[in-house]
Amino acid sequence: MQDVNIRNIKRLEELRKKLELKGLDGALICKRENYRYFSGFTGTLAYIIVTSEKAYLLTDSRYVTQAASQAPFFEIIRIQGDALPFICDVVKEQGIKALGFEETFVTYDFYVKLKTKLGKTELFPLLDIPDEMRAVKDDGEIEAIRKSVEIADRAFEYILAYIRPGIREYEIAAEIEHFMRESGAQGPSFETIVASGWRSSLPHGVASDRRIEKGDMVILDYGAVFEGYCSDITRTVFVGGADSKKLEIYNTVLEAQKRAIERIREGLYSKEIDGVARQHIADAGYGENFGHGLGHGVGLEIHEQPRVSPYSNCKLVRNMVFTVEPGIYIEGFGGVRIEDIVVVKEDGAEILTKAEKAPVIV
Ligand SMILES: [Mn+2]
């Protein structure tokens, strides 16, 4: 039996335990990353229904064969037209009385129709059970993320030789994405950010038509998807040289990141990690210039649990995978961000990203 199926079975068992604890006798899962996580099915349309004994996967004619092969522990049901009557048939046949659903994912329209059609079956929010399960990765998931990070790391090394005055930001983005695709990635994990010169003070400056100039700081923030798993890396490079102010900002961000990563261990609240970086940046006089959270979980989605910010209430658990990405952004001057992906260990963190972090001048 394939490893992947064993993992899916384990996840289903855990889901069932959690449903029971909440007094639910079934769950309806429609979000792609979630049904993939529990079933192994990678297609773009499916609904899975899980009860204490059974598991169904509903999909349309495009995917019936694929679903049967990828999700052998699910009974496959072929949807024709509207999915709702097929979902309701299963729920009724199985006598589900309390059905959990993904309250932060399904549309209001779907919810209202489902509620009306189900009649006596009550609907309850799943309260992020799938998201919380997915936050803690198993070995296979960490391996996939590791490979995804490796591709992104190699893209950084590759792109350094390509960045020079006169070239446009979107050309750099295209080159990075092309390299990653050729290296086995399924695609970029989000729209590639190339923010140069004054634009580097935009924390999410997706590549524009601006031409690189000598003296620019260039923020490169991108990632690959490999076996469904995302990577996310940011490096800031200097074009032609760096003055002392730029280097001071760079080293402040780098030191903030280093200190935060050193603090990571199982059992701490993620906001404590955020606080370490934030404090260092504030002490250097740039507190107002670091507006976003320190990081976010990465997995099947580019942004997932755990959140690492002053507002997060999440406790770190071994094998959580998240980014650590402090930044300093000064309007009209420019910005620096440095981002790595880490895995939480019992008494520390493993840094997956290997790309150079000493200031790079191209
Ligand atoms: Mn990120």
Boltz pocket constraint, residues with backbone or C-beta under 6 A from the ligand:
constraints:
  - pocket:
      binder: B
      contacts: [[A, 232], [A, 233], [A, 296], [A, 302], [A, 323], [A, 325], [A, 339]]
      max_distance: 6.0
